[in-house]
């Protein structure tokens, strides 16, 4: 009787439906695996730079992507700690040993700040999680100035004589000033270097003609370029940026020549990476690697990479650690040549 009861059409349908639900539940379990660890309270996302700059913009975009796509149960809270050329932020992570609810986005000041200041910090004091991208640098001038290319601008700087033109940048003895010194050595020029707290402020100062040029990242000046206020003269890389979609009515990122093409053999790219405090577990780090991998797979991230003309290099594990070691050595050479190492006399 029991067998014949469940053999009836209505019960066969119910049984089929129950099986389908079980299969779907199993598939969802596979698609959304449970982590050995995940945050149990809000995560502090430290930006060792001022608001409005490239690092700040990237951190807040990541925060927005996480919320939009529901990638994390707990909120991610962006906190700017720019004091001491970023030392404030790095030391906060160093002191948070073993705390998995604190992460930091790094620039190349990860290397330059301790080298320039002697602050007791090294990238090995943190746990590397992932390289999110490499950032370019562009030589920018005010669009109202007559310079149409880098050669014309450098010629004007030379003609004016030493310390007549002002180059704005983010921080002292950091990436922007390193590039400025390299530019001076390659061209025989001499700028007055004017440091500001963030790339957003640098762009505003250039628009206002308070400085003559900057080496801002693309994302930090793209709005002013699109508005016709700033002009890109060259990119500090061996190859042009690959993005060919028009940013302005007439130009794409790919239309900007390399500085080498303009007779200025200077190139430099900057890290955009994520780190945790030292002493965290492999499971805790794995959660963030998975989170960052999901972020880079979203259309929002891919659009941001193109709009900001980033080199979208994603790297984790041993490969990332090896890259960091090599980059540290390169920066030590650059800082030494520029006379920027702590205790160096110029």
N, C-alpha and C positions, 0 to 999 in steps of 0.2 A: 504493500500500500504506500509506504513512504517513498519507495523508488518511483512508483507510477505517478505519485503526486508531483515530484520535482521534475518529472519528464514532460509535464504539460507545457504548452507553448509559453504561457505567461511566466512560469518559473524558470524555463530555459532562458528567457530574455533577461530575467532578473539575475540569474547566475552569470550570464555573459557580461552584463553590466558590472557586476561585482568584480569579475576577473579583469575587465578593462580598467576599472578604478585602481585595482591593485597594481597592474602593469604601469599605469601612469604615475602612481606614487613612487614606484621603483625607479622610473626614468628620472623623475624630479630629484630623487635622492642622489642619483648619479650626477645630474646636471649641477646641483648645488651641494657639493660635499661639505660636511661639517668639519670645521677646522679644529685642530688640537688646541689652538688658542685663538681668541679674538678679543678685542678691547672690551672692557667692562665698565669704562667710564670715558668721558670726552678726551680726545687726543689733542695735545697741543702741537701745532704745526709751526715751528719757529722759522722766521725769515731773517737771516743775519744781514739785513739791508733795509733801506727806507721804503716807505710806501710809494707806489706808482712806478717803481723800477721793474726790470725784467723778472727778477726772482719773485717779487711780490705779486706781479700779474700772473705768473705761472702757478704760484701756490694757491691763489684765490680761484683760478680756473679749475684746478684740481679739486678744490673744496666744492665748487659748484657742480662738477661732473659727478662727484660722489653722491651729492644730494639728489641730483636729477635722476641718476640711474640706480639709486638705492644700493650702493655698493658696500655700505658700512652701517651697522646698527647704531653705533655711537657717533655723535657729531665730531667733526674735525674743526678745530678753532685756530685760525691764523693769528700769530702774534709776532709783531716786528720787534727785533732786538738788534738795532744797527750800531749801537755804541762801540767805539774802539775799532772801527772799520770791520764790524761783524764779530769781533772777539767776544762781545757780550753774549751773542747767540751761541757761539761754539762752546764757550765755557759753561753755559747753562746746560748744554747737552752732556758735556764731559762730567759735570757734577751730578747728573741724573743717572749715574751708572745703574744698570739693571732695570730701569723704568721703561716699559714698552709702550707707555702712553704719551711718549714725547718723540717727535721726529723733526728733522730739520732739512730744509732745501739748501744746497750748497752751490756756491759759485767758485771761481778759482781763488777767491779770497780765503778759501780753505787752506791754500798753500801760502799765499802772499802775506796774509795778516800775521801769522806767527813769525814768518821770516823777517818782516819789516819791523815788528814791535818787540819781538822777544817774548811775547806772551806765552806762558807754558801750555801750549796746545799743539797737537799734531793730529792729522786725519786718522791715525791709527788709534787715537783715543776714543773713536766712535766705531760703530758697526756699519760698514757700507751695505746699503740695500740695493740701489739700482741707479744707473745713469739714465736719465730721462731724455736728454738731448745734448747736443753741443750748440753753442750760440755763436753767432757771427758778430763782427764789429764793422761798422760803416763810418767813413769820414763824412760828416754832415756840415753844411754851411747854411746860412739863412738864404732863402730863395730870392730875396731882394738884392743880394750881392751879385756882382757881374760874373763870378767864376762859374764856368760851365763844366769844368772838369778838374780833376785833382792837380794836373800839371799847371793849370792857370793859377790855382790857389797857392800851391807851393811856390810858384814864381813870385807871387805877390808878397808872401811871407818873407822870402829871401830879400826881395827888393826893399822891404820896410826895415830890415835889420833885426838884430836879436831883441827878444822880449818886447815886441810891439804888438803881436797878435796873441789873443787869449784862447787857450784850448780848455774847454770845460770837460770835467769827468767826474766819475763817482769815486770818492775817497782819495786818500793820498797813498802813494806807493802800492797801489792796487792795479788791476788789469788795465784800466784806462790810462793811467800814468805810465805804465810799462810800455804800452803801445805808443804813447806820445814820445817817450824817449827813443824808442826804436825808430820812429818816424823822423825824429830830429837827426839821429845818427845816419840814417839812410839818405837824407836830403840836404844836410848841412844847414838846417834851420834851427831856430831856438824860440819856443813858445813860452808864454807865461801860463803855467798850468794852474787852473782854478778848480779846487775840489768842491763837490756838493754831496749831499747825503744819498741821493738816488737818481736814477736815470730819468724819471719823470720830471724832476726839478731841473736837470740839465737841459732837457728839451725846451722847457719853458724859458730858461735863461737865453737859449739860442734864438728862440722866436722873438724875444724882446731885444735882441742885439746887444745883450750885456756881455756876451762872449762872441768870438769870431767863428769858432768851429767846435765840434765834439767828435768823439769816436763811440757814440752810443750804439747799443744793440738795435737791430731792426725794429723789434717790438716796442722799444722805448720811444721811437720817433715816427712810427708809421702813421699815426693819426695826423701829426703835423705835416708830414710829407703829402698825405692824401688831401689835406686842406690847402696845399700850395704854399705853406709857410717855410718848409725846409727843403733842401736839395741834397740828395746823396751823390757823392763824388766818386767813391770807390769802396770796395769791400776788402777787408784785410784777410784774404784767403788765397790759396793757390789756384782755385777755380771759381768761376761765377756761381752764384746761387742757382739751383736748378728750376726754381718756380717761375713759370712763364705766364701765369694768369695776371692780367693787368691790375695793378694796385691803384694807379692814377689813370687818368684818361689816356695817357700816352706811354706809360712805363710799367714794366714788371720788375720783380727782384732780379730776374735774369738779365735785364738790360743794364744793370749797374756793373761797370767793369771792375776787374780786380785791381788792387793798388799796383800790383806788378805790371799790369797792362799800362798803367799810367806812369810808369817809371819809378814807382816807389816799392822796392822789394821788401815789403814788411807783411807778415801774416801772423794771425793769432786767433784761436777759437777758445771758447770758455765752457767749462763744465756746468751742467745743470743736473745735480744728483741728489739723491735722498739718502739720509743716514739716520741711524738710531743710536742711542747711548750704548756704550760697551756693556758687556755683561748680560745682554738679553739672550734668550734661548733661541735655538734653531727654529722652533715652532713659531715663536713670536715674529722672528724675521720673515719666515715663510708666509705669514699672513699678509705682511706689507708687500712682499714681492708679488703675490697673487693680486693684491689690490691695485698695485701700480701697473701690472700687466693688463688688467681689465680697463684701467683708465686709458692706456695707450691704444686700446682696440676700439675706443668709441669714435664716432664721427666728429664729435666736438673737439677731441684732442687732435685728430688729423687735420681738421680745419685750422686749428690754432697753430700747428706746426707750419702750415703753408703761409698763413697770414703773417706770422712772425719770422718767416724765412729761416727756421731752425734746421739744423742737421739732425733728423730724428733718430739718433743712435740710441738704442735701448740695450743695456748691458747689466748683468748681475754676476754674482758669485766670484770665482777665481779670476775670470777675465776682467771684471771691473776692478778688483784689487790690484791686478797687474798693471792696468791702465793708470790707476792712481799713483802707483810707485814710480812709473815712468814720467808722469806729469809733474810729480813733485821734483824730480831731478831736473826737468826742463825749466821749471820755475826758479829753482835755486840758481841755475846758470843765468837766466834773464835778470833776476834780482841782483845778482852779484855784478853783472856787467853794467847795470844801471846805477850801482852804488846804493841800492835800497835796503841791503841787509842790515839788521839791527847792529849798531856799533860801528858800521862802516863810515869812514870819513871820506868826503868828496873833495 
